[in-house]
Amino acid sequence: MKNSIKVERAKKNMTQQDLAELVQVSRQTINSIEAGKYVPSTVLALKIARIFGVALEEIFELENED
C-alpha cells in the first residue's frame, strides 16, 4: 500500500512526532507507515485522514500486489 503521509505532513509543516501525538501512536509507527513497512488499522488510517482534512483515498492507495 502506498501513502502520501510525508507529503501531507510537509504541507502542514508537521513532524512525524507531531502526527504521532495527534493520533496517539509512536513516532516509529508513523515512520513505519510512511516507509510502507506497516499497514495501519482502519481506525488509525481514518484518524490520519481526519488530521489532514482529506479523504482516506487521497492518502492511502492500494497497489496491484495488495
SVG drawing of the C-alpha trace seen along z (x, -y; Angstrom):
<svg xmlns="http://www.w3.org/2000/svg" viewBox="-13 -24 24 33">
<polyline fill="none" stroke="black" stroke-width="0.4" points="0.0,0.0 1.3,-3.4 0.7,-6.5 1.3,-10.2 1.6,-10.9 5.1,-12.5 3.7,-14.9 0.7,-15.8 2.9,-16.4 5.1,-18.7 2.1,-20.7 1.3,-21.3 4.9,-21.7 4.4,-18.8 6.9,-16.3 6.4,-12.6 6.3,-13.2 3.6,-15.8 1.4,-13.5 2.1,-10.6 0.9,-12.6 -2.2,-13.7 -3.2,-10.1 -1.9,-8.6 0.8,-6.3 4.6,-6.3 6.8,-8.2 8.2,-4.8 4.7,-3.7 4.3,-6.8 7.8,-6.1 6.9,-2.5 3.7,-3.5 5.4,-6.1 8.1,-3.6 5.4,-1.1 6.6,1.4 3.3,1.3 -0.3,1.1 -2.3,-0.9 -5.6,0.2 -8.8,-1.2 -9.2,-3.4 -5.7,-4.8 -5.9,-5.4 -9.2,-7.3 -7.6,-9.4 -4.7,-10.3 -7.0,-11.3 -9.1,-13.4 -5.9,-15.2 -5.1,-16.3 -8.7,-17.1 -8.7,-14.8 -10.5,-11.6 -8.8,-8.4 -8.2,-7.5 -6.2,-10.7 -3.6,-9.4 -3.7,-5.7 -3.6,-3.8 -3.7,-0.1 -1.0,1.2 -1.6,4.1 0.1,6.6 -2.1,5.7"/>
</svg>
